[in-house]
């Protein structure tokens, strides 16, 4: 399975000390160079990056077609743009992306986006975590992960938590 990630899913899991969930769910995650750079900048804010630096299952991969990135930069940031182009180039099974605009563009290009909540649901299905909602609440509190109260209530109901 080939998985490419944008910055936010990795950065959010780093902030709550649960980066390993990504590796346990997907075994290997590819990131483009700018996503690596954006994650490394978190260290400037006092965020511990040791788990990220030791995660040998996260691999940085360059992009071949820079022109495709430039085409996306008007609508998306550099990380999202590079992640989408890399996902296309490697025929990724999944692209990890949370932002609405990036998700829509990825879908329009035939990619299969999954957000951090979707990753947590997969982790629960594989019995890597007991419940999704407490992790979401931790993400909200510690990482500033935005998720609406109505969506959260629906998640609680659907997941029986």
GIMONOR-V694932 format. One record per residue. N is the residue number from 0. RES is the residue in one letter. SS is DSSP state (H for helix, E for strand, C for the rest). NEAR is the number of other ideal C-beta (glycine too) atoms within 12 Angstrom. D_CENTER is the distance of its C-alpha to the mean C-alpha in whole Angstrom. Layout:
N | RES | SS | NEAR | D_CENTER
N | RES | SS | NEAR | D_CENTER
//
This chain:
0 | X | C | 17 | 16
1 | X | C | 24 | 14
2 | X | E | 38 | 10
3 | X | E | 45 | 8
4 | X | E | 54 | 5
5 | X | C | 48 | 5
6 | X | H | 40 | 6
7 | X | H | 38 | 5
8 | X | H | 47 | 3
9 | X | H | 46 | 5
10 | X | H | 38 | 8
11 | X | H | 39 | 8
12 | X | H | 43 | 9
13 | X | H | 38 | 11
14 | X | H | 32 | 13
15 | X | C | 31 | 14
16 | X | C | 20 | 15
17 | X | C | 34 | 12
18 | X | C | 35 | 10
19 | X | H | 26 | 13
20 | X | H | 36 | 11
21 | X | H | 39 | 9
22 | X | H | 26 | 12
23 | X | H | 24 | 14
24 | X | H | 33 | 12
25 | X | H | 36 | 11
26 | X | C | 21 | 14
27 | X | C | 25 | 13
28 | X | E | 45 | 10
29 | X | E | 37 | 11
30 | X | E | 43 | 10
31 | X | C | 43 | 12
32 | X | H | 25 | 15
33 | X | H | 31 | 14
34 | X | H | 42 | 10
35 | X | H | 32 | 12
36 | X | H | 19 | 15
37 | X | H | 33 | 13
38 | X | H | 36 | 11
39 | X | H | 23 | 15
40 | X | H | 19 | 16
41 | X | H | 28 | 15
42 | X | H | 18 | 18
43 | X | H | 11 | 20
44 | X | H | 16 | 20
45 | X | C | 9 | 21
46 | X | C | 27 | 17
47 | X | C | 16 | 18
48 | X | C | 26 | 16
49 | X | H | 13 | 18
50 | X | H | 26 | 15
51 | X | H | 36 | 13
52 | X | H | 18 | 16
53 | X | H | 14 | 18
54 | X | C | 29 | 15
55 | X | C | 14 | 17
56 | X | C | 23 | 14
57 | X | E | 35 | 12
58 | X | E | 24 | 14
59 | X | E | 28 | 14
60 | X | C | 27 | 16
61 | X | C | 20 | 18
62 | X | C | 30 | 18
63 | X | C | 15 | 22
64 | X | C | 18 | 22
65 | X | H | 20 | 22
66 | X | H | 12 | 24
67 | X | H | 23 | 21
68 | X | H | 29 | 18
69 | X | H | 16 | 21
70 | X | H | 18 | 22
71 | X | H | 33 | 18
72 | X | C | 21 | 19
73 | X | C | 13 | 21
74 | X | C | 22 | 19
75 | X | C | 31 | 15
76 | X | C | 25 | 14
77 | X | H | 27 | 14
78 | X | H | 38 | 11
79 | X | H | 42 | 10
80 | X | H | 39 | 13
81 | X | H | 42 | 13
82 | X | H | 51 | 10
83 | X | H | 46 | 12
84 | X | H | 40 | 15
85 | X | H | 42 | 14
86 | X | H | 41 | 13
87 | X | H | 29 | 16
88 | X | H | 25 | 18
89 | X | C | 27 | 17
90 | X | C | 18 | 17
91 | X | C | 34 | 14
92 | X | C | 20 | 14
93 | X | E | 33 | 10
94 | X | E | 47 | 8
95 | X | E | 48 | 4
96 | X | C | 44 | 5
97 | X | C | 34 | 7
98 | X | C | 28 | 10
99 | X | H | 18 | 13
100 | X | H | 21 | 14
101 | X | H | 38 | 12
102 | X | H | 31 | 11
103 | X | H | 18 | 15
104 | X | H | 31 | 15
105 | X | H | 36 | 13
106 | X | H | 18 | 15
107 | X | H | 16 | 18
108 | X | C | 28 | 18
109 | X | C | 14 | 18
110 | X | C | 32 | 14
111 | X | C | 24 | 13
112 | X | E | 37 | 9
113 | X | E | 34 | 8
114 | X | C | 32 | 6
115 | X | H | 42 | 6
116 | X | H | 34 | 10
117 | X | H | 27 | 10
118 | X | H | 41 | 8
119 | X | H | 40 | 11
120 | X | H | 25 | 14
121 | X | H | 25 | 13
122 | X | H | 29 | 14
123 | X | H | 27 | 17
124 | X | H | 17 | 18
125 | X | C | 16 | 18
126 | X | C | 12 | 20
127 | X | C | 22 | 17
128 | X | C | 27 | 17
129 | X | C | 16 | 20
130 | X | C | 21 | 19
131 | X | C | 34 | 16
132 | X | H | 28 | 17
133 | X | H | 21 | 18
134 | X | H | 35 | 15
135 | X | H | 39 | 14
136 | X | H | 21 | 17
137 | X | H | 25 | 16
138 | X | H | 33 | 13
139 | X | H | 23 | 15
140 | X | H | 16 | 18
141 | X | H | 19 | 17
142 | X | H | 29 | 13
143 | X | C | 16 | 15
144 | X | C | 30 | 12
145 | X | C | 20 | 14
146 | X | C | 28 | 15
147 | X | C | 14 | 18
148 | X | H | 14 | 21
149 | X | H | 10 | 22
150 | X | H | 19 | 19
151 | X | H | 24 | 19
152 | X | H | 15 | 22
153 | X | H | 17 | 21
154 | X | H | 27 | 19
155 | X | H | 19 | 21
156 | X | H | 13 | 24
157 | X | H | 15 | 22
158 | X | H | 23 | 21
159 | X | C | 11 | 24
160 | X | C | 21 | 23
//
